[in-house]
Amino acid sequence: MKELLRDRYRGCLVGLAVGDALGAAAEFMTEDAVHAAYGRLTDYLSTRWTRAGEYTDDTAMALCIAESLAEHRVVDLSDVAARFVNWMVTDGRGIGNQIAAVLSRARAGEDCTDASLAVWEASGRYLAGNGGVMRCAPVSLLEWQDTDALVRYSREICRLTHPDPRCEWSCVAVNTTIASLLAGAESPLDDARSLIRGHSPELDAALGQAAKVPVSEMRVDGRDRGYTIVTTQIAFAALASGAPFEGALIEVVNKGGDADTNGAVAGALLGARDGYDAIPARWRSGLVGRDRILTLSDALWAISSGV
């Protein structure tokens, strides 16, 4: 059982990075444009900002969280926020406008959660981007056996940059599903919906549709392409399809839109279900930074397993 769990830990974190790196070449393109440019995107390609197989801000921020959890063995919000700021200053490629606005204020000395709330309030409480859900998976790898802690920390880490309830509960939905997958639950989507129902009716409805509407029939390349619920819905649709890791992930990134983020969230879910060994060898070997990601996933597995 422990080795199966370790394989799923690796699958989740590496799957996130694989989906991110694969989708990078289709980021912000329409579905038709993806088809015209690539026919069918099935392998890593270089972009203006990344080498083939290199992940973007989605994975970079997820690894900030994973490194903090692995080092401290608990959730330390101040430490996570400091790692976010350091990443922005030292790299920051692909950083979204909302995250940049929040972290710039945090860098100037403001509490990160306070800065996040101020930026959201200034938008008229409109901002509900996918920058929280894209990076949330490491929390599930630490707290999958404690639902209350999982919900609390999923929301708190999201709130460092994205305080909208739709963003927070998107993270809860993804992380509780990963927890159910790690535990081998028979109905992981139902488990997630039972927790978010009543907190975000729009998200609950979107997940209900995800169980019925195939990825091929979804449209995620419109003006709402970076919306947290759009990303969460297509990732859950990929999981609900029952298709193997490779086919399900290819289907997602070829839809275009915010393809790297959609791929990252779908990759984390599919990887937690299928495990590391189910990820195609060409994607594993071609992933830039793979050894670092494996080390972190193993560290979180060891903490969780008491090894």
Buried (B, 14 or more C-beta within 10 A) or exposed (E): EEEEBBBBBBBBBBBBBBBBBBBBBBBEBBBEEBBEEBEEBBBBBEBEEBEBBBBBBBBBBBBBBBBBBBEEEEBBBEBBBBBBBBBBEEEBEBBBEBBBBBBBBBBEEBBBBEBBBBBBEEEEEEBBBBBBBBBBBBBBBBBBEEBEBBBBBBBBBBBBBBBBBBBBBBBBBBBBBBBBBBEEBEEBBEBBBEBBBEBBEEBBBBBBBBBEBEBEEBBBBEEBBBBBBBBBBBBBBBBBBEBEBBEBBBBBBBBBBBBBBBBBBBBBBBBBBBBBEBBBEEBBEBBBBBEEBBEBBBBBBEBBEEE
